[in-house]
Amino acid sequence: MSPLHRSLRKKMEKAILDYHMIQDGDRILIGVSGGADSMALLTLFQGRFLRVTNNFRMMVAVINLGFESWTPENEQILKKYLDSTGIPYKIVHTSISEHALDEKARKNPCFICSMYRRRKIYELAHTFGCSKIAYGHHRDDIIETLLINILYGRQVNTMRPMQEIFQGKMHIIRPLAYVDENLIKSFVSEQHLPVISKLCPVEDDTRRRKVKTLIRQFQMDEKNANIRKNIFKSLYHVHLDFPPP
């Protein structure tokens, strides 16, 4: 295990422990898109944890959204890697891309795509008796989602490391909540993980991309300020006393 691998596992274990993400006997469905984040999550889940219980079972759900970037060749490469893990998996082919790229979804295709994808994941989790769904969202995703919701959604809200759904019957967990995106990219490169690039044809023109660029520009203008860290830490220091009109 490389120093980077050990470092990411340590950060992942800390998040799991801090938010009580995994308990004895859990059945966890790991959502894999074929992108860097979910492939890193799946790889980091392999092997025994040092401080987290190892008494849980995993299954992988791969949702093919139907975009052209998902070729038969890409799927075979992904299957080969999944087979090597020994973790049971299910690849589901969908036509979600048609909904996301429909003319009616032009204003916010990411929301439409996410909605249909979540629905399919929930169905699979229910079918396989999984009480936890693990996503590869990292710290930068949490930071960017906060700003997206403020700028476009008119609310102060973001992804939570552990989120209750269906009145507590299931939970979404994000074990990479403490991990920076750039470290994930380095890890994927180091481990030579098979990644399907450019999964979404509009990923370069999304609200998330705009927010990512905005944060990068702020950091360039304020080189001595850790803008991303400051935004993330602000979530632990929320002081709102703003009366409604």
C-alpha positions, 0 to 999 in steps of 0.5 A: 500500500503506497503512502497516498493509499494509506493517507486516503484510507486514514481520511476515509476511516475518520469520516466513517467513524466521525459520522457512524457510517458503518455498523456491524452487519450492514449491507452496503451498496456502492454506487459506481459510475465508472468515473474517477471518484466512484472507482477510487471509493470502490478501491479504497473499500477493499481490504480490512479497515483498522478502526472500522468494523469489517463485519459488513457486506458489499455489493456494487451497482453500476448504472449505465446512463446511456451516454455515447461515452459508455462503449461496449469496450469500456464496459468490458474493461470495467467488468474485468476490474469488477471481477478482480475485486470479488465483490458481487456487482450488477450493471444496469443499462438505462436510457436516463441520457434521453431524459437528461438531454431532452429539450425540456431539461435544458435548464438543468439537465444535471438535476434530471439525470441525478433524479433518475439515477438516484431512483434506480439506485434506491430500487437496487438497494431495496432489491438487494436488501442494502440499508446503506448506499455509498457514493464517491462524493468528496470534499470538493463536491460538498463545497461546490454543492453548498455554493450551487444551492446558495447561488441557484437554489436559494437555500443554504444546504449541501451534501451530508456525509451521512444522510437518512432517507425513507424515514431511516430505512436507508442511509446514504454515506459519503466516506470520501467526505474528507478527501480532496478531489486532486488527491483522488485523481492522483490515486486513480492515476497511481493505481491505474484504475480503469476510468470512463472519461467524459461520462456526461457530454455536457459536463464542461457547461454545468453549474458545477463547472461554473462554481468550480471555476469561480472557486479556483479564481478566488483562490488565484486572487487570494493565494494566502487564503485556503478558500476551499478549506474555509468554505468547508469549515464554515459548515461547522460554524453556522450562525444564522439569526435571519428573521423571515419577512 
